[in-house]
Amino acid sequence: MKKTMLMFVLLIIFASACAPKENEDAIKAKKIIEYHKKKFDSLPLSGKIINGVREIEVKSIQYRWEPDTIVVKKGEKIRFVIESIDVPHGFELEGIIIPGWDTENAVKKGDKTMLEINAEEAGEWDMVCTVYCGPGHTGMKGKYIVKN
Ligand SMILES: [Cu+2]
């Protein structure tokens, strides 16, 4: 009986010594992936769902976006309703093609421009103004975030 017990203990020690150990890089990489997965979890979603489409009103103002951070969920259909408050501004989500929208188009004061996209990929993109609107134009940036 004692012998069996001893064999069992030795087997456990042997097995744990042989278990593959993750190297530090792999552990670090896992942590980074986890961090990016959960980074946006606490952010509330923007706009409201109207007939199955998440509609978000975005105001362009010299030299900022209101809201300056837009958060949606992967898989949603998104409608931006963009309105300029002062001078003509452009609209672009860098790296995302908006069907039917030329980034050289201007959103004029008082006009409401509706743009629709599908949030297909999770991640973070810059929301920028693409029409020169004054000396602060290049600093007119916001974030478009698609949560998992
Ligand atoms: Cu601008």
Backbone and ligand atoms as CSV (ligand in chain L), in Angstrom:
chain,resi,resn,atom,element,x,y,z
A,1,MET,N,N,0.837,-1.206,0.000
A,1,MET,CA,C,0.000,0.000,0.000
A,1,MET,C,C,0.870,1.254,0.000
A,2,LYS,N,N,1.869,1.261,0.890
A,2,LYS,CA,C,2.774,2.406,0.981
A,2,LYS,C,C,3.516,2.612,-0.331
A,3,LYS,N,N,3.858,1.484,-0.935
A,3,LYS,CA,C,4.597,1.531,-2.199
A,3,LYS,C,C,3.747,2.162,-3.304
A,4,THR,N,N,2.497,1.773,-3.327
A,4,THR,CA,C,1.569,2.313,-4.328
A,4,THR,C,C,1.444,3.823,-4.160
A,5,MET,N,N,1.335,4.219,-2.890
A,5,MET,CA,C,1.201,5.639,-2.568
A,5,MET,C,C,2.441,6.404,-3.040
A,6,LEU,N,N,3.577,5.850,-2.740
A,6,LEU,CA,C,4.841,6.473,-3.120
A,6,LEU,C,C,4.941,6.608,-4.642
A,7,MET,N,N,4.533,5.549,-5.335
A,7,MET,CA,C,4.562,5.563,-6.797
A,7,MET,C,C,3.657,6.668,-7.347
A,8,PHE,N,N,2.520,6.766,-6.694
A,8,PHE,CA,C,1.529,7.767,-7.104
A,8,PHE,C,C,2.087,9.186,-6.949
A,9,VAL,N,N,2.697,9.432,-5.788
A,9,VAL,CA,C,3.284,10.751,-5.516
A,9,VAL,C,C,4.403,11.048,-6.512
A,10,LEU,N,N,5.237,10.059,-6.752
A,10,LEU,CA,C,6.335,10.243,-7.710
A,10,LEU,C,C,5.808,10.534,-9.111
A,11,LEU,N,N,4.732,9.852,-9.446
A,11,LEU,CA,C,4.124,10.040,-10.774
A,11,LEU,C,C,3.628,11.480,-10.946
A,12,ILE,N,N,3.014,11.981,-9.878
A,12,ILE,CA,C,2.505,13.366,-9.911
A,12,ILE,C,C,3.662,14.350,-10.058
A,13,ILE,N,N,4.714,14.143,-9.277
A,13,ILE,CA,C,5.885,15.029,-9.355
A,13,ILE,C,C,6.489,14.987,-10.756
A,14,PHE,N,N,6.597,13.793,-11.269
A,14,PHE,CA,C,7.171,13.607,-12.608
A,14,PHE,C,C,6.317,14.303,-13.670
A,15,ALA,N,N,5.014,14.120,-13.556
A,15,ALA,CA,C,4.094,14.699,-14.535
A,15,ALA,C,C,4.141,16.230,-14.517
A,16,SER,N,N,4.192,16.795,-13.310
A,16,SER,CA,C,4.190,18.258,-13.224
A,16,SER,C,C,5.509,18.841,-13.733
A,17,ALA,N,N,6.583,18.089,-13.554
A,17,ALA,CA,C,7.877,18.561,-14.043
A,17,ALA,C,C,7.928,18.532,-15.564
A,18,CYS,N,N,7.195,17.599,-16.157
A,18,CYS,CA,C,7.205,17.458,-17.608
A,18,CYS,C,C,6.184,18.349,-18.316
A,19,ALA,N,N,5.220,18.887,-17.543
A,19,ALA,CA,C,4.186,19.717,-18.179
A,19,ALA,C,C,4.845,20.884,-18.908
A,20,PRO,N,N,4.417,21.162,-20.131
A,20,PRO,CA,C,5.046,22.257,-20.877
A,20,PRO,C,C,4.849,23.587,-20.156
A,21,LYS,N,N,5.901,24.310,-19.995
A,21,LYS,CA,C,5.810,25.613,-19.320
A,21,LYS,C,C,5.715,26.694,-20.403
A,22,GLU,N,N,4.759,27.573,-20.192
A,22,GLU,CA,C,4.611,28.666,-21.146
A,22,GLU,C,C,5.785,29.615,-20.955
A,23,ASN,N,N,6.347,30.062,-22.026
A,23,ASN,CA,C,7.441,31.010,-21.838
A,23,ASN,C,C,6.874,32.405,-21.589
A,24,GLU,N,N,7.723,33.265,-21.089
A,24,GLU,CA,C,7.278,34.604,-20.686
A,24,GLU,C,C,6.637,35.396,-21.812
A,25,ASP,N,N,7.182,35.257,-23.018
A,25,ASP,CA,C,6.627,35.996,-24.163
A,25,ASP,C,C,5.188,35.603,-24.440
A,26,ALA,N,N,4.932,34.299,-24.358
A,26,ALA,CA,C,3.577,33.812,-24.613
A,26,ALA,C,C,2.612,34.342,-23.562
A,27,ILE,N,N,3.069,34.386,-22.321
A,27,ILE,CA,C,2.228,34.905,-21.234
A,27,ILE,C,C,1.945,36.389,-21.450
A,28,LYS,N,N,2.998,37.120,-21.821
A,28,LYS,CA,C,2.840,38.562,-22.089
A,28,LYS,C,C,1.853,38.786,-23.231
A,29,ALA,N,N,2.015,38.019,-24.300
A,29,ALA,CA,C,1.142,38.148,-25.465
A,29,ALA,C,C,-0.312,37.885,-25.087
A,30,LYS,N,N,-0.513,36.863,-24.266
A,30,LYS,CA,C,-1.880,36.534,-23.815
A,30,LYS,C,C,-2.482,37.693,-23.044
A,31,LYS,N,N,-1.665,38.292,-22.173
A,31,LYS,CA,C,-2.136,39.415,-21.359
A,31,LYS,C,C,-2.524,40.597,-22.247
A,32,ILE,N,N,-1.705,40.851,-23.272
A,32,ILE,CA,C,-1.988,41.971,-24.178
A,32,ILE,C,C,-3.295,41.715,-24.935
A,33,ILE,N,N,-3.467,40.495,-25.408
A,33,ILE,CA,C,-4.700,40.149,-26.134
A,33,ILE,C,C,-5.915,40.320,-25.225
A,34,GLU,N,N,-5.804,39.845,-23.993
A,34,GLU,CA,C,-6.895,39.989,-23.016
A,34,GLU,C,C,-7.208,41.459,-22.771
A,35,TYR,N,N,-6.136,42.249,-22.628
A,35,TYR,CA,C,-6.297,43.677,-22.369
A,35,TYR,C,C,-7.067,44.333,-23.508
A,36,HIS,N,N,-6.695,44.005,-24.750
A,36,HIS,CA,C,-7.369,44.614,-25.897
A,36,HIS,C,C,-8.816,44.148,-26.025
A,37,LYS,N,N,-9.055,42.890,-25.613
A,37,LYS,CA,C,-10.427,42.369,-25.669
A,37,LYS,C,C,-11.333,43.114,-24.697
A,38,LYS,N,N,-10.764,43.461,-23.526
A,38,LYS,CA,C,-11.595,44.026,-22.460
A,38,LYS,C,C,-11.480,45.539,-22.336
A,39,LYS,N,N,-10.549,46.119,-23.100
A,39,LYS,CA,C,-10.257,47.539,-23.006
A,39,LYS,C,C,-11.501,48.427,-23.116
A,40,PHE,N,N,-12.411,48.031,-24.000
A,40,PHE,CA,C,-13.569,48.884,-24.271
A,40,PHE,C,C,-14.835,48.408,-23.563
A,41,ASP,N,N,-14.723,47.346,-22.775
A,41,ASP,CA,C,-15.908,46.766,-22.131
A,41,ASP,C,C,-16.724,47.768,-21.331
A,42,SER,N,N,-16.040,48.667,-20.644
A,42,SER,CA,C,-16.749,49.588,-19.752
A,42,SER,C,C,-17.352,50.787,-20.489
A,43,LEU,N,N,-17.008,50.987,-21.764
A,43,LEU,CA,C,-17.528,52.151,-22.486
A,43,LEU,C,C,-18.979,51.927,-22.893
A,44,PRO,N,N,-19.837,52.916,-22.629
A,44,PRO,CA,C,-21.237,52.770,-23.033
A,44,PRO,C,C,-21.395,52.921,-24.554
A,45,LEU,N,N,-22.380,52.246,-25.104
A,45,LEU,CA,C,-22.624,52.320,-26.544
A,45,LEU,C,C,-23.232,53.680,-26.892
A,46,SER,N,N,-22.893,54.175,-28.077
A,46,SER,CA,C,-23.365,55.494,-28.514
A,46,SER,C,C,-24.715,55.390,-29.215
A,47,GLY,N,N,-25.425,56.496,-29.224
A,47,GLY,CA,C,-26.670,56.603,-29.981
A,47,GLY,C,C,-27.762,55.686,-29.483
A,48,LYS,N,N,-28.710,55.392,-30.374
A,48,LYS,CA,C,-29.809,54.496,-29.999
A,48,LYS,C,C,-30.218,53.637,-31.187
A,49,ILE,N,N,-30.837,52.507,-30.863
A,49,ILE,CA,C,-31.266,51.583,-31.920
A,49,ILE,C,C,-32.633,52.022,-32.433
A,50,ILE,N,N,-32.699,52.268,-33.749
A,50,ILE,CA,C,-33.973,52.624,-34.387
A,50,ILE,C,C,-34.192,51.625,-35.515
A,51,ASN,N,N,-35.253,50.864,-35.405
A,51,ASN,CA,C,-35.556,49.797,-36.391
A,51,ASN,C,C,-34.346,48.924,-36.701
A,52,GLY,N,N,-33.651,48.519,-35.665
A,52,GLY,CA,C,-32.530,47.602,-35.826
A,52,GLY,C,C,-31.220,48.240,-36.254
A,53,VAL,N,N,-31.231,49.570,-36.400
A,53,VAL,CA,C,-30.002,50.265,-36.801
A,53,VAL,C,C,-29.562,51.185,-35.664
A,54,ARG,N,N,-28.282,51.119,-35.329
A,54,ARG,CA,C,-27.779,52.040,-34.302
A,54,ARG,C,C,-27.526,53.402,-34.933
A,55,GLU,N,N,-28.362,54.350,-34.542
A,55,GLU,CA,C,-28.244,55.700,-35.107
A,55,GLU,C,C,-27.499,56.607,-34.131
A,56,ILE,N,N,-26.514,57.291,-34.672
A,56,ILE,CA,C,-25.673,58.155,-33.839
A,56,ILE,C,C,-25.604,59.542,-34.455
A,57,GLU,N,N,-25.994,60.530,-33.708
A,57,GLU,CA,C,-25.876,61.907,-34.188
A,57,GLU,C,C,-24.480,62.418,-33.852
A,58,VAL,N,N,-23.821,62.929,-34.894
A,58,VAL,CA,C,-22.456,63.429,-34.711
A,58,VAL,C,C,-22.413,64.882,-35.175
A,59,LYS,N,N,-21.958,65.746,-34.304
A,59,LYS,CA,C,-21.843,67.158,-34.680
A,59,LYS,C,C,-20.388,67.496,-34.953
A,60,SER,N,N,-20.185,68.208,-36.080
A,60,SER,CA,C,-18.824,68.665,-36.362
A,60,SER,C,C,-18.751,70.154,-36.082
A,61,ILE,N,N,-17.759,70.500,-35.280
A,61,ILE,CA,C,-17.589,71.859,-34.786
A,61,ILE,C,C,-16.096,72.184,-34.878
A,62,GLN,N,N,-15.748,73.414,-35.247
A,62,GLN,CA,C,-14.330,73.803,-35.232
A,62,GLN,C,C,-13.812,73.643,-33.796
A,63,TYR,N,N,-12.938,72.839,-33.447
A,63,TYR,CA,C,-12.253,71.788,-34.170
A,63,TYR,C,C,-12.397,70.487,-33.408
A,64,ARG,N,N,-13.609,70.032,-33.318
A,64,ARG,CA,C,-13.854,68.807,-32.552
A,64,ARG,C,C,-15.112,68.109,-33.049
A,65,TRP,N,N,-15.268,66.887,-32.578
A,65,TRP,CA,C,-16.467,66.104,-32.858
A,65,TRP,C,C,-17.261,65.977,-31.574
A,66,GLU,N,N,-18.561,65.971,-31.729
A,66,GLU,CA,C,-19.409,65.777,-30.566
A,66,GLU,C,C,-20.436,64.689,-30.873
A,67,PRO,N,N,-20.321,63.512,-30.274
A,67,PRO,CA,C,-19.306,63.109,-29.292
A,67,PRO,C,C,-17.965,62.836,-29.981
A,68,ASP,N,N,-16.884,62.882,-29.213
A,68,ASP,CA,C,-15.573,62.641,-29.835
A,68,ASP,C,C,-15.176,61.168,-29.784
A,69,THR,N,N,-15.971,60.376,-29.066
A,69,THR,CA,C,-15.744,58.928,-29.052
A,69,THR,C,C,-17.077,58.247,-29.346
A,70,ILE,N,N,-17.058,57.425,-30.393
A,70,ILE,CA,C,-18.262,56.709,-30.785
A,70,ILE,C,C,-18.020,55.224,-30.534
A,71,VAL,N,N,-18.939,54.605,-29.807
A,71,VAL,CA,C,-18.770,53.190,-29.455
A,71,VAL,C,C,-19.966,52.394,-29.967
A,72,VAL,N,N,-19.678,51.348,-30.717
A,72,VAL,CA,C,-20.735,50.482,-31.244
A,72,VAL,C,C,-20.342,49.029,-30.981
A,73,LYS,N,N,-21.238,48.109,-31.345
A,73,LYS,CA,C,-20.944,46.686,-31.146
A,73,LYS,C,C,-20.737,46.002,-32.475
A,74,LYS,N,N,-19.793,45.107,-32.501
A,74,LYS,CA,C,-19.523,44.330,-33.706
A,74,LYS,C,C,-20.807,43.629,-34.173
A,75,GLY,N,N,-21.044,43.704,-35.471
A,75,GLY,CA,C,-22.221,43.046,-36.042
A,75,GLY,C,C,-23.396,43.986,-36.238
A,76,GLU,N,N,-23.308,45.173,-35.643
A,76,GLU,CA,C,-24.422,46.118,-35.773
A,76,GLU,C,C,-24.371,46.873,-37.100
A,77,LYS,N,N,-25.548,47.330,-37.496
A,77,LYS,CA,C,-25.639,48.241,-38.631
A,77,LYS,C,C,-25.636,49.648,-38.029
A,78,ILE,N,N,-24.780,50.511,-38.569
A,78,ILE,CA,C,-24.596,51.831,-37.974
A,78,ILE,C,C,-25.045,52.925,-38.938
A,79,ARG,N,N,-25.772,53.890,-38.408
A,79,ARG,CA,C,-26.119,55.071,-39.205
A,79,ARG,C,C,-25.597,56.312,-38.493
A,80,PHE,N,N,-24.718,57.045,-39.187
A,80,PHE,CA,C,-24.234,58.312,-38.655
A,80,PHE,C,C,-25.114,59.415,-39.228
A,81,VAL,N,N,-25.556,60.296,-38.374
A,81,VAL,CA,C,-26.261,61.490,-38.849
A,81,VAL,C,C,-25.337,62.648,-38.501
A,82,ILE,N,N,-24.666,63.153,-39.545
A,82,ILE,CA,C,-23.623,64.147,-39.306
A,82,ILE,C,C,-24.139,65.540,-39.633
A,83,GLU,N,N,-23.878,66.429,-38.712
A,83,GLU,CA,C,-24.349,67.800,-38.875
A,83,GLU,C,C,-23.224,68.762,-38.531
A,84,SER,N,N,-23.051,69.749,-39.403
A,84,SER,CA,C,-22.042,70.760,-39.105
A,84,SER,C,C,-22.698,71.927,-38.382
A,85,ILE,N,N,-22.015,72.404,-37.352
A,85,ILE,CA,C,-22.553,73.496,-36.536
A,85,ILE,C,C,-22.052,74.856,-37.020
A,86,ASP,N,N,-20.894,74.870,-37.705
A,86,ASP,CA,C,-20.346,76.171,-38.109
A,86,ASP,C,C,-19.977,76.235,-39.590
A,87,VAL,N,N,-18.831,75.725,-39.940
A,87,VAL,CA,C,-18.342,75.805,-41.326
A,87,VAL,C,C,-18.415,74.407,-41.946
A,88,PRO,N,N,-18.209,74.278,-43.269
A,88,PRO,CA,C,-18.201,72.929,-43.859
A,88,PRO,C,C,-17.060,72.068,-43.297
A,89,HIS,N,N,-17.398,70.825,-42.992
A,89,HIS,CA,C,-16.419,69.849,-42.509
A,89,HIS,C,C,-16.530,68.582,-43.351
A,90,GLY,N,N,-15.479,67.788,-43.304
A,90,GLY,CA,C,-15.518,66.478,-43.949
A,90,GLY,C,C,-15.715,65.408,-42.890
A,91,PHE,N,N,-15.769,64.162,-43.349
A,91,PHE,CA,C,-15.923,63.054,-42.387
A,91,PHE,C,C,-15.254,61.818,-42.938
A,92,GLU,N,N,-14.411,61.230,-42.109
A,92,GLU,CA,C,-13.782,59.966,-42.504
A,92,GLU,C,C,-13.457,59.140,-41.260
A,93,LEU,N,N,-13.671,57.839,-41.396
A,93,LEU,CA,C,-13.182,56.901,-40.382
A,93,LEU,C,C,-11.979,56.253,-41.046
A,94,GLU,N,N,-10.795,56.659,-40.638
A,94,GLU,CA,C,-9.580,56.233,-41.343
A,94,GLU,C,C,-9.446,54.721,-41.384
A,95,GLY,N,N,-9.375,54.188,-42.600
A,95,GLY,CA,C,-9.231,52.748,-42.770
A,95,GLY,C,C,-10.546,52.040,-43.047
A,96,ILE,N,N,-11.654,52.793,-43.016
A,96,ILE,CA,C,-12.971,52.192,-43.271
A,96,ILE,C,C,-13.609,52.891,-44.472
A,97,ILE,N,N,-14.060,52.076,-45.414
A,97,ILE,CA,C,-14.741,52.649,-46.584
A,97,ILE,C,C,-16.223,52.754,-46.279
A,98,ILE,N,N,-16.759,53.948,-46.460
A,98,ILE,CA,C,-18.187,54.161,-46.234
A,98,ILE,C,C,-18.859,54.148,-47.608
A,99,PRO,N,N,-19.715,53.150,-47.859
A,99,PRO,CA,C,-20.319,53.032,-49.191
A,99,PRO,C,C,-21.038,54.318,-49.615
A,100,GLY,N,N,-20.727,54.768,-50.818
A,100,GLY,CA,C,-21.404,55.932,-51.382
A,100,GLY,C,C,-20.906,57.270,-50.864
A,101,TRP,N,N,-19.871,57.237,-50.045
A,101,TRP,CA,C,-19.378,58.504,-49.464
A,101,TRP,C,C,-17.975,58.812,-49.946
A,102,ASP,N,N,-17.817,59.993,-50.525
A,102,ASP,CA,C,-16.509,60.473,-50.948
A,102,ASP,C,C,-15.984,61.354,-49.813
A,103,THR,N,N,-14.797,61.021,-49.327
A,103,THR,CA,C,-14.272,61.766,-48.169
A,103,THR,C,C,-13.954,63.224,-48.508
A,104,GLU,N,N,-14.001,63.540,-49.809
A,104,GLU,CA,C,-13.798,64.947,-50.174
A,104,GLU,C,C,-15.096,65.744,-50.094
A,105,ASN,N,N,-16.185,65.042,-49.876
A,105,ASN,CA,C,-17.473,65.728,-49.710
A,105,ASN,C,C,-17.447,66.574,-48.450
A,106,ALA,N,N,-18.192,67.674,-48.513
A,106,ALA,CA,C,-18.303,68.521,-47.331
A,106,ALA,C,C,-19.698,68.384,-46.735
A,107,VAL,N,N,-19.717,68.417,-45.414
A,107,VAL,CA,C,-20.993,68.487,-44.702
A,107,VAL,C,C,-21.179,69.964,-44.374
A,108,LYS,N,N,-22.141,70.576,-45.061
A,108,LYS,CA,C,-22.320,72.029,-44.882
A,108,LYS,C,C,-23.145,72.329,-43.641
A,109,LYS,N,N,-22.956,73.534,-43.165
A,109,LYS,CA,C,-23.685,73.983,-41.980
A,109,LYS,C,C,-25.191,73.810,-42.198
A,110,GLY,N,N,-25.821,73.222,-41.228
A,110,GLY,CA,C,-27.268,73.051,-41.294
A,110,GLY,C,C,-27.713,71.794,-42.025
A,111,ASP,N,N,-26.845,71.216,-42.856
A,111,ASP,CA,C,-27.194,69.972,-43.558
A,111,ASP,C,C,-27.035,68.783,-42.621
A,112,LYS,N,N,-27.860,67.770,-42.857
A,112,LYS,CA,C,-27.665,66.525,-42.115
A,112,LYS,C,C,-27.296,65.460,-43.132
A,113,THR,N,N,-26.138,64.870,-42.947
A,113,THR,CA,C,-25.672,63.833,-43.864
A,113,THR,C,C,-25.789,62.489,-43.175
A,114,MET,N,N,-26.474,61.557,-43.842
A,114,MET,CA,C,-26.630,60.218,-43.262
A,114,MET,C,C,-25.702,59.245,-43.957
A,115,LEU,N,N,-24.910,58.562,-43.175
A,115,LEU,CA,C,-23.979,57.565,-43.719
A,115,LEU,C,C,-24.191,56.253,-42.981
A,116,GLU,N,N,-24.149,55.160,-43.735
A,116,GLU,CA,C,-24.379,53.861,-43.099
A,116,GLU,C,C,-23.243,52.883,-43.373
A,117,ILE,N,N,-22.871,52.184,-42.325
A,117,ILE,CA,C,-21.868,51.113,-42.465
A,117,ILE,C,C,-22.257,49.954,-41.561
A,118,ASN,N,N,-21.644,48.833,-41.814
A,118,ASN,CA,C,-21.796,47.692,-40.915
A,118,ASN,C,C,-20.541,47.594,-40.066
A,119,ALA,N,N,-20.731,47.415,-38.784
A,119,ALA,CA,C,-19.581,47.267,-37.888
A,119,ALA,C,C,-19.110,45.816,-37.971
A,120,GLU,N,N,-18.256,45.553,-38.931
A,120,GLU,CA,C,-17.871,44.163,-39.214
A,120,GLU,C,C,-16.702,43.676,-38.378
A,121,GLU,N,N,-15.846,44.609,-38.024
A,121,GLU,CA,C,-14.597,44.220,-37.363
A,121,GLU,C,C,-14.457,44.982,-36.050
A,122,ALA,N,N,-14.023,44.294,-35.014
A,122,ALA,CA,C,-13.795,44.968,-33.738
A,122,ALA,C,C,-12.472,45.721,-33.794
A,123,GLY,N,N,-12.416,46.869,-33.164
A,123,GLY,CA,C,-11.172,47.639,-33.149
A,123,GLY,C,C,-11.430,49.108,-32.917
A,124,GLU,N,N,-10.410,49.895,-33.241
A,124,GLU,CA,C,-10.419,51.320,-32.938
A,124,GLU,C,C,-9.894,52.077,-34.162
A,125,TRP,N,N,-10.627,53.083,-34.600
A,125,TRP,CA,C,-10.221,53.861,-35.767
A,125,TRP,C,C,-10.301,55.355,-35.437
A,126,ASP,N,N,-9.529,56.135,-36.194
A,126,ASP,CA,C,-9.584,57.591,-36.015
A,126,ASP,C,C,-10.720,58.173,-36.838
A,127,MET,N,N,-11.450,59.068,-36.237
A,127,MET,CA,C,-12.493,59.812,-36.942
A,127,MET,C,C,-11.900,61.185,-37.237
A,128,VAL,N,N,-11.804,61.525,-38.509
A,128,VAL,CA,C,-11.116,62.768,-38.860
A,128,VAL,C,C,-11.962,63.650,-39.772
A,129,CYS,N,N,-11.590,64.929,-39.806
A,129,CYS,CA,C,-12.224,65.885,-40.711
A,129,CYS,C,C,-11.368,65.928,-41.976
A,130,THR,N,N,-12.006,65.829,-43.133
A,130,THR,CA,C,-11.265,65.746,-44.398
A,130,THR,C,C,-11.439,66.985,-45.280
A,131,VAL,N,N,-12.115,67.992,-44.759
A,131,VAL,CA,C,-12.277,69.243,-45.514
A,131,VAL,C,C,-11.680,70.353,-44.650
A,132,TYR,N,N,-10.773,71.112,-45.245
A,132,TYR,CA,C,-10.113,72.162,-44.463
A,132,TYR,C,C,-11.150,73.107,-43.850
A,133,CYS,N,N,-11.087,73.245,-42.535
A,133,CYS,CA,C,-12.119,74.039,-41.855
A,133,CYS,C,C,-11.527,75.155,-40.999
A,134,GLY,N,N,-10.217,75.368,-41.136
A,134,GLY,CA,C,-9.574,76.428,-40.362
A,134,GLY,C,C,-8.253,75.940,-39.794
A,135,PRO,N,N,-7.550,76.815,-39.075
A,135,PRO,CA,C,-6.204,76.477,-38.586
A,135,PRO,C,C,-6.138,75.245,-37.663
A,136,GLY,N,N,-7.236,74.895,-37.038
A,136,GLY,CA,C,-7.201,73.736,-36.125
A,136,GLY,C,C,-7.652,72.445,-36.785
A,137,HIS,N,N,-7.812,72.493,-38.100
A,137,HIS,CA,C,-8.359,71.360,-38.863
A,137,HIS,C,C,-7.680,70.019,-38.594
A,138,THR,N,N,-6.348,69.996,-38.656
A,138,THR,CA,C,-5.656,68.700,-38.516
A,138,THR,C,C,-5.807,68.086,-37.124
A,139,GLY,N,N,-6.155,68.918,-36.153
A,139,GLY,CA,C,-6.323,68.400,-34.793
A,139,GLY,C,C,-7.744,67.939,-34.508
A,140,MET,N,N,-8.592,68.014,-35.531
A,140,MET,CA,C,-10.012,67.649,-35.342
A,140,MET,C,C,-10.162,66.139,-35.461
A,141,LYS,N,N,-9.972,65.472,-34.340
A,141,LYS,CA,C,-9.967,64.006,-34.350
A,141,LYS,C,C,-10.854,63.418,-33.274
A,142,GLY,N,N,-11.399,62.288,-33.610
A,142,GLY,CA,C,-12.195,61.537,-32.648
A,142,GLY,C,C,-11.893,60.065,-32.800
A,143,LYS,N,N,-12.627,59.231,-32.060
A,143,LYS,CA,C,-12.394,57.772,-32.118
A,143,LYS,C,C,-13.687,57.052,-32.462
A,144,TYR,N,N,-13.540,56.042,-33.300
A,144,TYR,CA,C,-14.640,55.144,-33.613
A,144,TYR,C,C,-14.224,53.768,-33.104
A,145,ILE,N,N,-14.981,53.262,-32.153
A,145,ILE,CA,C,-14.627,52.006,-31.491
A,145,ILE,C,C,-15.708,50.955,-31.723
A,146,VAL,N,N,-15.287,49.804,-32.183
A,146,VAL,CA,C,-16.209,48.690,-32.353
A,146,VAL,C,C,-15.851,47.635,-31.306
A,147,LYS,N,N,-16.776,47.403,-30.383
A,147,LYS,CA,C,-16.572,46.422,-29.317
A,147,LYS,C,C,-16.843,45.018,-29.848
A,148,ASN,N,N,-16.226,44.065,-29.203
A,148,ASN,CA,C,-16.462,42.659,-29.572
A,148,ASN,C,C,-17.831,42.193,-29.118
L,1,CU,CU,CU,-11.611,70.265,-40.986
